[in-house]
């Protein structure tokens, strides 16, 4: 399976000629969702969900479909009947040859005065990859590749390090990094790499890795 990092929290997985995209939001490339057989969205915040990008992908390929939580599905399902599927914690399904398990229920706390929205993470192919969205969800399954939300208004580096320690993946790749400047990246790389206990890696947007 090939992983391609897109900007911010969007990633693209390719296997056996099929493509899965997670979180093609407003901080990602305009064409991030195009060509996907399967699109997964973790939650409704605009840096993870951009309605225009999803509509363009679904209109371009009548076979493409979306799996997401209720708040996102409600915005798309009427226009694409039968192609937008609502999922929640504990669900499992197979789409375009990818086996997906859904983990998590709530977005991380941004501030106590801000209501928490629903957030789900996606475990792909029995733990080959886990994308948690905007939460530090620990799935009840070993994870080989963790997509790591490295910098956000809702986290700090000690929490990121402890999350890697708790999940104990073979490797962790940075996501949720659009707000992280190049000046700060070496600090994050060093501290997460030295303290997390797993191999810590970073891909530039458009770069790929074989999993």
C-alpha positions as CSV (number, residue, x, y, z in Angstrom):
1,X,0.0,0.0,0.0
2,X,1.3,3.4,-1.0
3,X,0.8,6.4,1.3
4,X,0.9,9.9,-0.2
5,X,0.9,12.9,2.1
6,X,-1.3,15.8,1.1
7,X,-1.4,19.2,2.8
8,X,-2.4,19.3,6.5
9,X,-4.5,16.2,7.5
10,X,-5.2,14.8,4.1
11,X,-3.6,11.5,3.1
12,X,-4.1,9.3,0.1
13,X,-3.7,5.5,0.1
14,X,-3.3,3.4,-3.0
15,X,-3.6,-0.4,-3.2
16,X,-4.3,-2.8,-6.1
17,X,-5.3,0.1,-8.4
18,X,-7.8,1.5,-5.9
19,X,-7.5,4.8,-4.0
20,X,-8.7,5.9,-0.6
21,X,-8.5,9.5,0.6
22,X,-9.0,10.8,4.2
23,X,-9.9,14.4,5.1
24,X,-9.6,16.4,1.9
25,X,-10.4,19.6,3.7
26,X,-9.9,23.3,3.0
27,X,-6.3,23.3,4.0
28,X,-5.5,20.6,1.4
29,X,-5.1,20.8,-2.3
30,X,-8.1,21.6,-4.5
31,X,-7.9,18.3,-6.2
32,X,-7.1,16.2,-3.1
33,X,-10.3,14.1,-3.4
34,X,-10.3,13.7,-7.2
35,X,-9.8,10.2,-8.4
36,X,-10.6,8.6,-5.1
37,X,-12.7,5.4,-5.0
38,X,-13.3,5.9,-1.3
39,X,-13.4,9.2,0.7
40,X,-13.3,9.1,4.5
41,X,-14.0,12.2,6.6
42,X,-13.3,12.3,10.3
43,X,-15.4,15.4,11.3
44,X,-17.1,18.6,10.1
45,X,-14.4,21.2,10.7
46,X,-13.4,23.0,7.5
47,X,-9.7,22.0,7.6
48,X,-10.9,18.4,7.3
49,X,-14.2,18.7,5.4
50,X,-14.7,20.9,2.3
51,X,-18.1,20.3,0.8
52,X,-17.0,21.7,-2.6
53,X,-14.0,19.3,-2.9
54,X,-16.2,16.3,-2.0
55,X,-18.9,17.3,-4.4
56,X,-16.4,17.7,-7.2
57,X,-14.9,14.3,-6.6
58,X,-18.3,12.6,-6.4
59,X,-19.5,14.3,-9.6
60,X,-16.3,13.4,-11.5
61,X,-16.6,9.7,-10.7
62,X,-20.1,8.2,-10.3
63,X,-18.6,5.2,-8.6
64,X,-16.9,7.1,-5.8
65,X,-18.4,7.1,-2.4
66,X,-18.0,8.7,1.0
67,X,-18.0,7.3,4.5
68,X,-18.3,9.8,7.3
69,X,-20.2,10.8,10.5
70,X,-23.8,12.1,10.5
71,X,-23.0,15.8,10.6
72,X,-21.1,15.6,7.3
73,X,-23.3,13.0,5.6
74,X,-26.3,15.2,6.1
75,X,-24.7,17.9,3.9
76,X,-24.1,15.5,1.0
77,X,-26.5,12.5,1.0
78,X,-29.5,14.2,-0.7
79,X,-27.4,15.1,-3.7
80,X,-25.7,11.7,-4.0
81,X,-28.3,9.1,-2.9
82,X,-26.8,5.7,-1.9
83,X,-23.2,7.0,-2.1
84,X,-22.8,8.7,1.3
85,X,-22.6,6.3,4.2
86,X,-23.0,7.3,7.9
87,X,-20.7,5.5,10.3
88,X,-19.8,5.7,14.0
89,X,-17.6,4.2,16.7
90,X,-17.5,0.4,16.4
91,X,-18.6,0.2,12.8
92,X,-16.6,-1.9,10.3
93,X,-16.9,-2.0,6.5
94,X,-15.0,-2.9,3.3
95,X,-14.8,-0.4,0.5
96,X,-12.8,-0.7,-2.8
97,X,-10.8,-3.5,-1.2
98,X,-9.9,-1.5,1.9
99,X,-11.0,-2.9,5.3
100,X,-12.0,-0.1,7.6
101,X,-12.8,0.0,11.4
102,X,-14.2,3.1,13.0
103,X,-12.8,4.3,16.4
104,X,-13.6,7.3,18.5
105,X,-16.5,9.5,19.3
106,X,-15.6,13.1,20.1
107,X,-13.2,15.8,19.0
108,X,-10.4,16.8,21.4
109,X,-11.2,19.7,23.8
110,X,-10.2,23.0,22.2
111,X,-11.5,25.0,25.1
112,X,-14.2,24.1,27.8
113,X,-16.4,26.9,26.4
114,X,-16.4,25.4,22.9
115,X,-18.8,22.5,22.4
116,X,-17.2,19.3,21.2
117,X,-18.3,17.9,17.9
118,X,-18.3,14.3,16.9
119,X,-15.0,12.9,15.5
120,X,-14.1,9.4,14.3
121,X,-10.8,7.8,13.4
122,X,-10.3,5.2,10.7
123,X,-8.2,2.0,11.1
124,X,-7.3,0.7,7.7
125,X,-6.5,-2.9,6.8
126,X,-6.3,-4.4,10.2
127,X,-3.9,-1.8,11.6
128,X,-1.7,-1.0,8.6
129,X,-2.7,2.6,9.2
130,X,-4.7,4.7,11.7
131,X,-5.9,8.2,11.1
132,X,-7.5,9.6,14.3
133,X,-8.8,12.9,12.9
134,X,-8.8,15.6,15.6
135,X,-8.5,13.4,18.7
136,X,-6.0,11.3,20.5
137,X,-8.0,8.1,20.1
138,X,-6.2,4.8,21.0
139,X,-7.8,2.0,19.0
140,X,-8.1,-1.4,20.5
141,X,-5.9,-2.9,17.9
142,X,-2.1,-2.8,17.1
143,X,-1.2,0.0,14.7
144,X,1.7,-0.2,12.4
145,X,1.5,3.3,10.9
146,X,0.0,6.1,12.9
147,X,-1.0,9.4,11.3
148,X,0.0,11.8,14.1
149,X,-1.8,15.1,14.6
150,X,1.4,17.0,15.5
151,X,0.3,20.6,16.0
152,X,-3.2,21.9,16.6
153,X,-5.1,24.5,18.8
154,X,-6.2,21.6,20.9
155,X,-2.9,19.9,21.7
156,X,0.6,20.4,23.0
157,X,3.7,18.4,22.3
158,X,3.7,16.5,25.6
159,X,0.3,15.1,24.7
160,X,1.5,14.2,21.2
161,X,4.5,12.4,22.7
162,X,2.3,10.5,25.2
163,X,-0.1,9.6,22.5
164,X,2.7,7.9,20.5
165,X,3.8,6.1,23.6
166,X,0.3,4.8,24.2
167,X,-0.5,3.7,20.7
168,X,3.0,2.2,20.2
169,X,3.0,2.2,16.4
170,X,5.9,0.9,14.4
171,X,6.1,4.4,12.8
172,X,4.3,7.7,13.1
173,X,4.0,10.2,10.2
174,X,3.0,13.8,10.9
175,X,-0.4,15.2,9.9
176,X,-2.3,18.3,11.1
177,X,0.8,20.3,10.4
178,X,-0.3,23.2,8.2
179,X,0.2,25.6,11.1
180,X,3.6,24.3,12.0
181,X,6.4,26.5,10.6
182,X,9.7,25.3,9.2
183,X,11.4,26.9,12.1
184,X,9.6,24.7,14.6
185,X,9.7,21.5,12.7
186,X,13.2,20.4,13.9
187,X,12.1,20.9,17.5
188,X,9.1,18.7,17.0
189,X,11.1,16.1,15.0
190,X,13.7,15.9,17.8
191,X,11.4,15.7,20.8
192,X,8.9,13.3,19.3
193,X,11.6,11.2,17.8
194,X,13.6,11.0,21.0
195,X,10.8,10.6,23.5
196,X,7.9,8.9,21.6
197,X,9.4,5.4,21.5
198,X,8.5,4.8,17.8
199,X,10.1,5.8,14.5
200,X,9.0,9.4,13.8
201,X,8.7,10.4,10.1
202,X,7.6,13.4,8.1
203,X,6.5,13.6,4.5
204,X,6.3,16.9,2.5
205,X,3.0,17.4,0.6
206,X,3.1,15.1,-2.4
207,X,5.7,12.8,-1.1
208,X,5.1,9.1,-0.8
209,X,6.0,6.1,1.3
210,X,5.4,2.3,0.9
211,X,3.7,0.8,3.9
